[in-house]
Amino acid sequence: MRTEPTTTGLLAASSSRPQTPSKEDEMARSLGDIWYDVTPDGRRVYSFHFRFMEQFGGAIHIEILSQPPYPAGRASDGHATHRYGLGTPGHPYICYDPMPRSLRNAKEIASGWARRTVNYQQFGRWVA
């Protein structure tokens, strides 16, 4: 069950519907998924849905299941938006090096990426 959006920007646990695994998923193990809501002004809520996939070897891919769309005129390619896997079967995932190896670190990266993405969508700047 998805939790209601918050103005604090905290990670919220979620259960998800079963999905047919992709070929990539057959080599990976799901560590669960979360919703993350960003509310930079306390009014508008930007919702993100992530899944954490542990790869063979221990690295964790942070799949982006859903996110707010990029505004017209804003670059949305993988380089500008720090996403891998655009235009391929399956979900894109967050570009991060080195890939996280713990769920705690993966959640921190996902929340940071969501906040930076909202900033980029609003102002056109990716703030580190």
PyMOL commands that set and color helices and strands:
alter all, ss='L'
color gray80, all
select helices_A, chain A and resi 23-26+78-81+103-123
alter helices_A, ss='H'
color red, helices_A
select strands_A, chain A and resi 11-13+29-38+46-54+60-66+83-84+93-94
alter strands_A, ss='S'
color yellow, strands_A
deselect
rebuild
show_as cartoon
